[in-house]
């Protein structure tokens, strides 16, 4: 047990990210049942739909295993989403974007564990100062909305670990047990994993999204729309248009018009390869199958043990 | 011993990168004497100066410890640089940019070990097919000239490890023992370290360069000049101009004019903060002192052992 498994009351220090349009109650419950921490991704849900997903997750887990909800604080209705979670007695919340201190007093009062997602050292320190229980430090490898400073996992994790006292969960580019071991070597006490869980049986992402992840290589993602909030996504016709706009220095207004609305839904949920935004992390090139979530969790643990055994064998032969 | 320590005949699987203007014979010899592999960076040297540095390194090492030379193959006089190395009986060459197979037959004939630096899976496979003995896979965190695909270390290393049979050396963002352990967890068998060695006593970088590295944080580097060959450098007035040009989509011609000539020398060697290019990696934020190279190598090994002990303690308490 480390501080992260203790904080959540879970067996393995693995968190399934609350990916928009992919992380509903089915994925969340399957992951939590397997001994990791499942999160419902509220980013794609209205308050009433979130309530439904929370209730279904609770029913599936029969109040045995802990689970959580991810809430992007920049949402106009963030207050309502938070209220739903409080009303439903959700005990673990992951917040991203926005001010990490906005709801902390309420969360403390209601004994809710709160974790904030940060992309840089300064924002990690700010989150700690505002009273969150842990931070996810998310490298620029991660799919979806990323930090403007474009700091990769390998250099972000150790700098955040050195800068804060609260436990650090690594995210961005982690898809297998080698990655979890590497994150731990860098000083993290847990790993949040997104795209790998979006490509599972229980993920609500469209089959075309899952197939696109399987086909991805090391060069299959595009990082663009920097002027309006950068996004990492699979290289499809829409992403190519974004990359072109980036290259010719398109203005904020132009990028906003290009992006339009509902791109994540059109991509991840509806599977429109031409027009959708297929948010995915750079670890996609390491994903080659579509297991169910329980098998995936067991495999991650096994791969972690293998990586540690390999490391230890190398050390022993050095001495 | 692993395949990398065997390949070079070194004690620790640590390679000091051949950083332009920082890695002369003094740094190279000090690192090799300490049991890692020192490299002379030929990128900033004319053939006659390279010859002088090789001779001084040989004299300093008295033919005891192995050392190598890094040659950027895009140099117009790459043939001459290679010839100097062959004439001086240098037994380890690291090549970067250009065609990795250009000199391989000659190197094989002369029993020279050759390692090529690659930024992507396809280029790693190509280097293997052309007969190199190992690859350095260099993540986009690395200082100086980087690959156009901007693939970070955390996701590049495991994909290259899965794609080739030859041993893989990780580079980009590695500055301490935690980083070496993480690189090994990802499947690498060695770590190439640049900026950390550029900030040592024996480095020939300007004191102002070394001080700038010490002051760096997680957000202190700029990645720019994408249209003419991307470079990662510390954020100084010159780098800010490059970032602005990038943001407004400046053309290839404009970027070329902005870059001009001799920027690395003006920055790294002459220490001109306004006009120079201070090439440095994203690990700079983790560098807080200017040790000598031998102490640094010993510290890296100690930190690696500490990271492994911490990892193993965590695993044991999980069981």
Contacts between the chains, C-beta under 8 A, distances in Angstrom:
chain1	res1	chain2	res2	distance
A	1	B	317	5.8
A	1	B	318	6.7
A	2	B	314	5.6
A	2	B	317	7.2
A	2	B	318	7.8
A	5	B	318	7.7
A	12	B	318	7.9
A	120	B	218	5.8
A	120	B	219	6.1
A	121	B	217	6.5
A	121	B	218	4.7
A	121	B	219	7.9
A	121	B	285	7.4
A	122	B	219	7.8
A	139	B	152	7.0
A	139	B	154	6.7
A	140	B	152	7.0
A	141	B	152	5.6
A	141	B	154	6.1
A	141	B	155	5.4
A	149	B	218	7.2
A	149	B	219	4.7
A	150	B	223	7.3
A	151	B	218	5.5
A	151	B	219	7.0
A	151	B	282	6.8
A	152	B	139	7.0
A	152	B	140	7.1
A	152	B	141	5.6
A	152	B	152	3.5
A	152	B	153	6.9
A	152	B	154	6.2
A	152	B	173	6.8
A	152	B	282	6.9
A	153	B	152	6.9
A	153	B	154	4.5
A	154	B	139	6.7
A	154	B	141	6.1
A	154	B	152	6.2
A	154	B	153	4.5
A	154	B	154	4.6
A	154	B	172	7.3
A	154	B	173	4.4
A	154	B	174	7.8
A	154	B	179	7.0
A	154	B	182	6.7
A	155	B	141	5.4
A	155	B	173	4.3
A	155	B	218	6.8
A	155	B	282	4.4
A	155	B	283	5.5
A	155	B	285	7.0
A	155	B	286	7.3
A	156	B	218	6.6
A	158	B	176	7.3
A	158	B	178	5.6
A	158	B	179	7.0
A	158	B	286	6.0
A	159	B	217	7.9
A	159	B	218	4.8
A	159	B	285	5.3
A	159	B	286	6.1
A	162	B	286	7.4
A	172	B	154	7.3
A	173	B	152	6.7
A	173	B	154	4.3
A	173	B	155	4.3
A	174	B	154	7.7
A	176	B	158	7.3
A	178	B	158	5.6
A	178	B	185	5.7
A	178	B	186	5.4
A	178	B	187	6.1
A	179	B	154	7.0
A	179	B	158	7.0
A	179	B	186	7.1
A	181	B	182	8.0
A	181	B	185	3.9
A	181	B	311	7.2
A	182	B	154	6.7
A	182	B	182	4.1
A	182	B	183	7.6
A	182	B	185	4.1
A	182	B	186	4.9
A	183	B	182	7.6
A	184	B	185	7.9
A	184	B	311	5.7
A	184	B	314	6.5
A	185	B	178	5.7
A	185	B	181	3.9
A	185	B	182	4.1
A	185	B	184	7.9
A	185	B	185	5.3
A	185	B	307	5.3
A	185	B	311	6.0
A	186	B	178	5.4
A	186	B	179	7.1
A	186	B	182	4.9
A	187	B	178	6.1
A	189	B	314	7.9
A	217	B	121	6.5
A	217	B	159	7.9
A	218	B	120	5.8
A	218	B	121	4.7
A	218	B	149	7.2
A	218	B	151	5.5
A	218	B	155	6.8
A	218	B	156	6.6
A	218	B	159	4.8
A	219	B	120	6.1
A	219	B	121	7.9
A	219	B	122	7.8
A	219	B	149	4.7
A	219	B	151	7.1
A	223	B	150	7.3
A	226	B	247	7.8
A	227	B	247	7.8
A	247	B	226	7.8
A	247	B	227	7.8
A	247	B	249	6.2
A	248	B	249	4.2
A	249	B	246	8.0
A	249	B	247	6.2
A	249	B	248	4.2
A	249	B	249	2.4
A	249	B	250	7.3
A	250	B	249	7.3
A	282	B	151	6.8
A	282	B	152	6.9
A	282	B	155	4.4
A	283	B	155	5.5
A	285	B	121	7.4
A	285	B	155	7.0
A	285	B	159	5.3
A	286	B	155	7.3
A	286	B	158	6.0
A	286	B	159	6.1
A	286	B	162	7.4
A	305	B	315	7.7
A	307	B	185	5.3
A	308	B	311	6.7
A	308	B	312	7.4
A	308	B	315	5.7
A	311	B	181	7.2
A	311	B	184	5.7
A	311	B	185	6.0
A	311	B	308	6.6
A	311	B	311	7.5
A	312	B	308	7.4
A	312	B	312	7.0
A	314	B	2	5.6
A	314	B	184	6.6
A	314	B	189	8.0
A	315	B	305	7.7
A	315	B	308	5.7
A	317	B	1	5.9
A	317	B	2	7.4
A	318	B	1	6.8
A	318	B	2	7.8
A	318	B	5	7.8
A	318	B	12	8.0
